[in-house]
Amino acid sequence: MTAPRRGVMSVGTLVLGLVALSCSVLIVKRLTSDVPTVNLLRDHGVVAGTDTAPSTAPLAQASIGTATARTVDGKVVPLVPKGEPTIVMLSSRSCGWCKKALKDLGELSAGRPLPRLTLLTLEGAAEGVPMVAKEQVTGARLVGPVGSAEQVLLTFRYSGTPTFVSVDRNGRVVRTLPGYPVRPEMERWFAVMVGDAEVP
């Protein structure tokens, strides 16, 4: 009698799991139905002779999918600081390539702070703390999604991490770089993070 009961419980658990998964997919579809689709691979470039993106480039909110973020101490803040260039690095605590990228940044910085780096960790700002501490990356803004709905949206949108987004001082996206950049490319993005350049 015990074996059949276990089988029934397993089937019941499986059915419940499938129902929950279906509900999650429907919720995500509903949440994302009004979100404009942005080509994350597009290089918006800069206007020749300037250090800003063209006016046709999307605003950071449209490209990244959120305008706000939550800090380690729980405050809701603008994702991108106003009036200065920013590199947003979307990361995950389980992402080995994110850790490799942070290791490169730690080596490149050699102790210099990176005030123009915003590390947006999908699981929350606190999850970014040990990641930057291990690689001795200092001065970066550590943020996470504001709530669970934003976390679901960002996690589905950025299933592959890291993704780097260069935002100019006007809040427009200059370039988006999905994946781990090779060292010469990372050096260009690092120059913005450390304050030596306006765009990568």
Backbone bond lengths (Angstrom), bond angles and torsions (degrees), N, CA, C in turn:
res aa  C-N    CA-C-N  psi(-1)  N-CA   C-N-CA  omega(-1)  CA-C   N-CA-C  phi
1 M - - - 1.453 - - 1.516 111.72 -
2 T 1.324 115.31 -29.49 1.471 117.51 -177.63 1.517 111.14 -68.51
3 A 1.363 117.58 -42.78 1.463 120.56 -176.38 1.521 112.87 -60.49
4 P 1.356 119.50 -49.17 1.459 118.48 179.03 1.518 111.79 -59.90
5 R 1.361 116.11 -37.12 1.454 119.09 -179.26 1.516 110.93 -62.58
6 R 1.331 115.36 -41.11 1.454 119.20 177.67 1.515 110.56 -61.76
7 G 1.309 117.40 -41.71 1.453 121.49 178.51 1.512 111.91 -61.13
8 V 1.322 117.16 -42.10 1.458 121.41 178.70 1.514 109.80 -64.22
9 M 1.341 116.79 -43.02 1.470 120.18 179.04 1.517 110.44 -62.88
10 S 1.318 117.81 -39.29 1.459 120.58 -179.51 1.520 110.49 -65.86
11 V 1.332 116.91 -42.37 1.458 120.44 178.59 1.522 109.56 -65.58
12 G 1.335 115.82 -42.26 1.465 119.72 178.02 1.514 111.73 -61.42
13 T 1.327 116.56 -42.88 1.467 120.98 178.32 1.514 110.72 -63.63
14 L 1.336 115.91 -41.12 1.461 120.76 178.82 1.529 110.67 -62.85
15 V 1.328 116.43 -44.10 1.466 120.84 179.58 1.528 109.93 -61.83
16 L 1.330 116.39 -46.64 1.468 120.24 178.57 1.528 111.37 -60.58
17 G 1.319 115.99 -41.11 1.464 120.06 178.07 1.520 112.12 -61.82
18 L 1.338 116.72 -42.98 1.467 120.72 179.06 1.530 111.57 -65.93
19 V 1.333 116.08 -39.09 1.468 119.99 177.42 1.524 109.73 -63.34
20 A 1.339 116.89 -44.90 1.476 121.10 179.76 1.520 110.47 -61.97
21 L 1.343 116.98 -42.38 1.458 120.93 179.18 1.524 110.92 -63.43
22 S 1.332 116.67 -43.07 1.465 120.57 178.47 1.512 111.27 -61.38
23 C 1.337 116.23 -42.20 1.473 120.53 178.57 1.521 110.43 -63.03
24 S 1.340 116.79 -41.88 1.468 120.66 179.63 1.521 111.30 -61.34
25 V 1.332 115.97 -43.47 1.472 120.17 179.49 1.520 110.43 -63.40
26 L 1.334 116.90 -42.89 1.467 120.29 179.16 1.524 111.45 -64.01
27 I 1.340 116.55 -40.17 1.470 120.24 178.56 1.514 110.29 -63.35
28 V 1.337 117.02 -46.43 1.467 120.71 -179.56 1.523 110.11 -62.36
29 K 1.349 117.45 -41.90 1.472 120.07 178.67 1.515 110.77 -60.88
30 R 1.332 115.44 -42.15 1.466 119.25 -179.63 1.517 110.49 -66.30
31 L 1.340 116.64 -43.15 1.463 120.44 -179.08 1.518 112.28 -65.09
32 T 1.334 116.20 -32.94 1.465 119.43 -175.87 1.520 113.41 -95.21
33 S 1.331 117.68 -2.59 1.469 119.92 -175.55 1.522 112.34 -63.35
34 D 1.337 117.52 -31.43 1.461 120.92 -178.60 1.526 112.94 -97.23
35 V 1.339 116.94 0.77 1.458 120.53 -178.68 1.522 109.02 -84.00
36 P 1.352 117.57 123.54 1.464 118.41 -179.79 1.518 111.26 -64.69
37 T 1.325 115.84 143.30 1.461 120.33 178.46 1.522 109.12 -82.35
38 V 1.327 115.41 129.17 1.460 121.09 -179.88 1.519 107.93 -121.87
39 N 1.313 116.35 133.41 1.455 121.06 177.96 1.527 108.64 -77.02
40 L 1.349 116.28 104.10 1.455 119.95 -175.84 1.524 112.72 -70.97
41 L 1.318 117.51 -15.72 1.460 119.62 -178.67 1.526 112.12 -86.27
42 R 1.328 117.58 -10.60 1.458 120.11 -175.91 1.524 111.36 -69.48
43 D 1.310 115.54 136.38 1.457 122.05 175.10 1.517 106.71 -98.21
44 H 1.329 117.05 109.19 1.457 120.80 -175.63 1.522 111.99 -79.53
45 G 1.331 116.54 -14.26 1.456 120.79 175.08 1.510 113.63 61.95
46 V 1.304 115.59 -170.89 1.456 121.78 176.67 1.513 108.89 -129.55
47 V 1.310 115.39 154.89 1.459 119.63 175.83 1.521 107.32 -68.03
48 A 1.325 116.86 133.70 1.470 120.76 -177.18 1.526 110.86 -52.55
49 G 1.321 114.98 129.95 1.462 120.63 177.52 1.509 114.90 82.20
50 T 1.347 117.32 3.67 1.464 119.78 178.20 1.522 109.86 -123.38
51 D 1.316 115.29 177.12 1.465 119.39 179.21 1.528 111.04 -122.37
52 T 1.332 115.55 31.16 1.466 120.10 177.66 1.516 109.85 -131.96
53 A 1.330 114.84 161.57 1.463 120.38 176.90 1.516 109.51 -75.32
54 P 1.323 117.76 156.73 1.466 119.77 176.36 1.521 110.77 -66.62
55 S 1.324 116.21 160.62 1.470 120.86 -177.36 1.523 111.88 -66.92
56 T 1.319 117.59 -14.47 1.464 120.91 178.06 1.529 112.29 -83.60
57 A 1.330 117.21 -11.72 1.469 120.48 179.69 1.525 109.51 -69.96
58 P 1.332 116.96 147.49 1.464 119.04 -178.56 1.523 112.14 -70.04
59 L 1.320 116.16 152.90 1.454 120.75 171.43 1.525 108.48 -71.09
60 A 1.334 115.76 155.98 1.464 120.77 -176.65 1.524 111.78 -54.96
61 Q 1.327 117.47 -40.51 1.454 121.05 -177.93 1.529 111.08 -58.75
62 A 1.343 116.90 -43.35 1.464 120.41 -178.88 1.518 111.35 -68.20
63 S 1.318 117.21 -37.72 1.454 120.73 -176.87 1.527 112.02 -76.43
64 I 1.337 115.89 -45.79 1.468 119.55 -175.87 1.523 111.40 -82.24
65 G 1.328 116.86 -35.40 1.459 119.96 177.92 1.513 114.23 108.00
66 T 1.330 117.64 2.56 1.463 121.28 176.90 1.519 109.33 -156.69
67 A 1.321 116.41 149.64 1.470 120.92 178.47 1.517 111.58 -102.11
68 T 1.333 116.17 -17.07 1.463 120.14 -176.27 1.523 110.69 -126.17
69 A 1.320 114.40 165.75 1.459 120.77 179.07 1.521 108.08 -150.10
70 R 1.331 116.19 166.61 1.460 121.27 179.13 1.523 109.45 -111.82
71 T 1.334 116.36 132.17 1.460 121.97 -179.20 1.525 110.83 -81.63
72 V 1.325 115.59 175.35 1.467 121.33 179.38 1.524 110.75 -59.36
73 D 1.347 117.53 -36.72 1.464 120.14 -179.53 1.529 113.34 -88.43
74 G 1.327 117.49 11.60 1.449 121.40 171.67 1.513 116.58 90.95
75 K 1.314 118.83 1.40 1.463 120.95 179.93 1.523 110.47 -79.08
76 V 1.345 115.08 142.64 1.465 120.59 174.98 1.523 107.34 -92.65
77 V 1.328 116.11 123.43 1.464 122.43 -175.19 1.523 109.52 -131.96
78 P 1.349 117.60 162.23 1.470 118.66 172.27 1.529 109.66 -60.29
79 L 1.311 116.85 138.63 1.465 119.88 179.34 1.517 110.61 -62.59
80 V 1.321 116.19 -41.41 1.462 121.06 -178.08 1.531 108.94 -111.95
81 P 1.338 117.69 122.81 1.467 119.31 177.57 1.523 111.09 -61.33
82 K 1.314 116.61 141.87 1.457 120.90 -176.51 1.530 110.70 -76.09
83 G 1.342 115.23 137.05 1.454 120.78 170.37 1.512 116.97 82.66
84 E 1.328 118.18 8.54 1.460 118.66 176.38 1.527 110.68 -144.13
85 P 1.332 116.37 148.53 1.469 118.99 178.79 1.529 110.25 -63.36
86 T 1.306 115.44 148.22 1.465 120.83 -178.31 1.522 109.49 -144.67
87 I 1.316 115.08 142.75 1.457 120.78 169.00 1.524 106.78 -107.44
88 V 1.330 116.67 119.07 1.465 121.07 175.37 1.523 106.88 -97.52
89 M 1.322 115.61 123.72 1.464 120.95 176.31 1.522 107.65 -109.36
90 L 1.325 116.29 112.70 1.464 120.80 176.16 1.518 108.20 -84.91
91 S 1.336 115.70 124.51 1.460 119.66 -174.15 1.525 110.73 -137.00
92 S 1.317 114.25 171.78 1.457 121.64 176.88 1.518 108.37 -141.00
93 R 1.318 116.50 145.96 1.470 120.15 -178.91 1.519 112.28 -63.50
94 S 1.348 117.44 -22.88 1.463 120.84 -178.51 1.528 112.71 -95.21
95 C 1.329 116.84 6.20 1.463 121.39 -174.10 1.531 110.93 -93.04
96 G 1.325 115.78 110.01 1.464 120.33 179.27 1.525 112.46 -65.53
97 W 1.340 117.46 -35.03 1.462 120.51 -179.92 1.528 111.21 -70.99
98 C 1.346 116.57 -29.63 1.472 119.41 174.75 1.528 109.64 -64.02
99 K 1.323 115.92 -43.05 1.466 120.47 179.73 1.519 110.51 -64.82
100 K 1.336 116.93 -38.85 1.464 120.87 177.46 1.530 110.59 -64.05
101 A 1.346 116.42 -41.92 1.468 120.48 178.69 1.531 110.65 -63.38
102 L 1.333 117.10 -41.71 1.468 120.30 178.61 1.524 111.08 -66.74
103 K 1.322 116.69 -34.04 1.466 120.05 176.42 1.527 109.97 -63.24
104 D 1.325 116.49 -43.80 1.466 120.76 176.97 1.527 110.71 -60.49
105 L 1.336 116.41 -43.10 1.463 120.38 -179.60 1.520 110.94 -64.42
106 G 1.329 116.76 -38.05 1.463 120.29 177.15 1.514 111.64 -62.92
107 E 1.333 116.20 -41.26 1.471 120.10 178.83 1.521 111.19 -68.39
108 L 1.344 116.92 -42.08 1.459 119.91 -179.84 1.524 111.99 -66.33
109 S 1.315 116.60 -37.32 1.472 119.43 -176.05 1.517 112.67 -75.73
110 A 1.328 117.33 -31.37 1.472 121.60 179.87 1.529 110.93 47.20
111 G 1.319 116.68 43.46 1.463 120.86 177.11 1.520 115.12 96.43
112 R 1.326 117.96 -14.08 1.471 119.79 177.68 1.527 109.41 -71.44
113 P 1.321 118.60 138.22 1.467 120.05 177.99 1.527 111.74 -70.51
114 L 1.307 115.34 153.89 1.459 122.11 179.70 1.535 108.86 -115.40
115 P 1.335 118.33 75.15 1.466 121.29 -173.90 1.521 114.38 -68.66
116 R 1.331 117.72 -16.96 1.461 119.80 -178.83 1.526 112.58 -102.57
117 L 1.326 116.35 18.09 1.460 120.97 174.44 1.524 108.45 -104.54
118 T 1.326 116.26 125.75 1.461 121.98 172.37 1.518 107.18 -112.62
119 L 1.331 116.66 112.44 1.464 121.87 179.22 1.528 108.20 -92.40
120 L 1.321 115.73 107.85 1.465 122.06 178.91 1.521 107.69 -98.43
121 T 1.332 116.30 101.82 1.460 121.41 -178.66 1.522 108.87 -92.87
122 L 1.315 117.12 124.56 1.457 122.35 -172.26 1.523 113.03 -60.18
123 E 1.334 117.75 -30.89 1.471 120.66 -179.06 1.522 112.93 -85.87
124 G 1.327 117.46 -2.71 1.465 120.67 -179.93 1.514 111.53 125.36
125 A 1.333 115.93 153.63 1.461 121.85 -175.89 1.526 112.78 -58.43
126 A 1.328 116.76 -38.61 1.472 120.55 -177.42 1.519 111.94 -60.97
127 E 1.338 116.89 -29.55 1.469 120.26 179.80 1.531 112.03 -69.58
128 G 1.332 116.47 -20.37 1.462 119.61 177.83 1.514 113.29 -79.72
129 V 1.339 117.18 -19.94 1.471 121.26 -175.78 1.529 112.28 -58.81
130 P 1.353 119.27 -54.19 1.467 117.85 179.73 1.524 113.41 -66.25
131 M 1.334 116.50 -26.95 1.469 119.62 -179.25 1.527 111.04 -66.60
132 V 1.341 116.97 -45.65 1.472 119.04 -179.69 1.527 110.94 -76.23
133 A 1.337 116.90 -32.81 1.467 120.10 -179.77 1.530 110.66 -63.93
134 K 1.330 116.21 -41.07 1.471 120.26 -178.75 1.523 111.53 -61.13
135 E 1.337 116.72 -37.58 1.474 120.42 -176.94 1.527 112.40 -98.00
136 Q 1.346 116.66 6.95 1.466 122.43 177.78 1.530 112.30 56.99
137 V 1.333 115.09 40.88 1.462 121.79 173.47 1.524 106.70 -90.08
138 T 1.319 117.03 121.60 1.462 120.58 -177.11 1.529 110.46 -120.34
139 G 1.327 115.07 160.00 1.457 121.18 173.94 1.511 115.50 82.89
140 A 1.327 118.91 -7.03 1.466 121.63 -178.79 1.526 110.06 -76.53
141 R 1.338 115.96 150.07 1.462 121.19 172.79 1.524 107.33 -83.99
142 L 1.327 116.56 127.05 1.458 121.09 -179.90 1.523 108.66 -106.56
143 V 1.322 116.10 120.26 1.460 121.29 -178.33 1.520 110.05 -138.03
144 G 1.329 114.25 167.63 1.460 121.81 175.77 1.510 109.49 -143.85
145 P 1.316 117.73 179.18 1.470 120.57 177.41 1.529 110.91 -60.20
146 V 1.323 116.59 150.52 1.466 121.67 -178.43 1.524 111.07 -67.54
147 G 1.333 117.45 -40.05 1.465 121.10 -178.53 1.509 110.79 -152.72
148 S 1.327 115.99 -174.50 1.462 120.08 -175.06 1.523 112.70 -66.84
149 A 1.338 117.49 -34.45 1.472 119.60 179.39 1.519 110.24 -64.36
150 E 1.344 116.60 -43.80 1.470 120.81 178.25 1.524 110.78 -65.53
151 Q 1.329 115.97 -36.74 1.468 119.53 179.55 1.524 110.58 -63.39
152 V 1.339 117.07 -43.35 1.464 120.91 178.66 1.524 110.27 -62.54
153 L 1.336 116.61 -46.68 1.463 120.41 -178.91 1.521 111.37 -60.27
154 L 1.328 116.78 -47.76 1.466 120.58 -177.60 1.526 111.09 -67.76
155 T 1.327 116.89 -38.31 1.469 120.00 -179.38 1.517 110.87 -64.85
156 F 1.337 117.65 -40.49 1.462 120.31 177.68 1.528 110.75 -70.69
157 R 1.318 116.52 -35.41 1.465 120.20 -177.76 1.520 111.40 -73.17
158 Y 1.327 117.03 -34.74 1.461 121.47 -177.55 1.521 109.58 -118.96
159 S 1.309 115.39 63.07 1.463 119.19 179.42 1.522 110.66 -67.81
160 G 1.338 116.40 -22.22 1.457 120.90 174.58 1.514 109.54 -109.48
161 T 1.306 116.68 121.07 1.463 121.29 177.62 1.521 108.04 -123.47
162 P 1.333 118.53 157.22 1.457 127.03 1.79 1.531 112.12 -78.71
163 T 1.322 115.06 161.01 1.456 122.96 167.46 1.521 106.52 -130.92
164 F 1.319 116.36 131.17 1.461 121.82 179.39 1.522 108.80 -107.91
165 V 1.339 116.07 133.49 1.466 121.39 178.70 1.521 107.85 -126.06
166 S 1.337 116.23 120.33 1.462 121.74 177.17 1.522 108.73 -92.68
167 V 1.337 115.89 121.75 1.459 122.11 -178.50 1.527 108.31 -116.36
168 D 1.328 117.73 131.71 1.465 119.95 -179.09 1.527 111.04 -81.68
169 R 1.327 116.84 179.27 1.473 120.91 -176.04 1.520 112.85 -67.33
170 N 1.340 117.57 -13.63 1.462 121.70 177.06 1.529 112.73 -93.92
171 G 1.338 115.87 3.25 1.467 119.89 179.27 1.506 114.39 83.37
172 R 1.346 117.70 12.26 1.468 121.34 179.69 1.533 110.63 -100.89
173 V 1.315 114.88 147.68 1.463 120.78 -176.95 1.524 110.43 -79.00
174 V 1.315 115.39 125.08 1.464 122.16 177.54 1.524 109.72 -86.95
175 R 1.329 115.70 -52.50 1.463 121.29 -178.46 1.512 109.43 -148.01
176 T 1.317 115.99 154.18 1.463 122.41 172.52 1.523 107.55 -127.89
177 L 1.319 114.87 133.05 1.462 120.25 -177.03 1.528 109.38 -127.14
178 P 1.342 117.87 97.52 1.465 119.53 177.00 1.525 109.85 -76.84
179 G 1.318 115.93 139.63 1.460 120.38 175.67 1.512 113.90 92.42
180 Y 1.320 114.48 -179.58 1.463 122.10 -177.48 1.529 110.15 -81.45
181 P 1.334 117.40 122.10 1.471 119.02 179.96 1.522 111.83 -81.12
182 V 1.324 116.97 142.93 1.457 120.26 173.75 1.528 108.23 -65.85
183 R 1.312 116.86 160.30 1.466 120.96 -170.21 1.536 114.18 -54.92
184 P 1.342 120.45 -45.79 1.467 118.82 179.20 1.526 112.70 -60.42
185 E 1.335 116.59 -37.29 1.467 120.33 177.58 1.523 110.33 -68.74
186 M 1.333 116.27 -41.31 1.465 120.56 178.55 1.529 110.86 -59.90
187 E 1.323 117.08 -36.66 1.472 120.67 -179.70 1.530 111.22 -62.15
188 R 1.337 117.34 -35.88 1.469 120.53 177.97 1.521 111.03 -66.13
189 W 1.318 116.84 -42.74 1.466 121.18 179.15 1.530 110.28 -70.43
190 F 1.321 116.19 -36.81 1.464 120.93 178.27 1.524 111.06 -60.13
191 A 1.327 117.29 -37.61 1.467 120.82 -179.25 1.526 111.57 -58.43
192 V 1.333 116.64 -34.58 1.467 120.16 176.31 1.530 109.72 -73.13
193 M 1.325 117.36 -44.34 1.470 121.92 -177.85 1.529 111.90 -57.76
194 V 1.320 115.88 -38.88 1.464 120.63 -175.94 1.518 112.52 -86.19
195 G 1.339 116.77 -14.05 1.460 120.53 177.38 1.513 114.88 99.82
196 D 1.335 117.76 11.25 1.468 121.21 -179.83 1.523 112.71 -89.01
197 A 1.328 118.01 -13.40 1.472 122.03 -179.11 1.524 108.56 -145.51
198 E 1.333 114.76 161.58 1.459 120.59 179.52 1.522 112.52 -95.24
199 V 1.331 116.31 -32.48 1.465 121.32 179.52 1.522 108.75 -137.12
200 P 1.324 118.01 152.01 1.482 119.15 179.78 1.533 111.51 -77.88
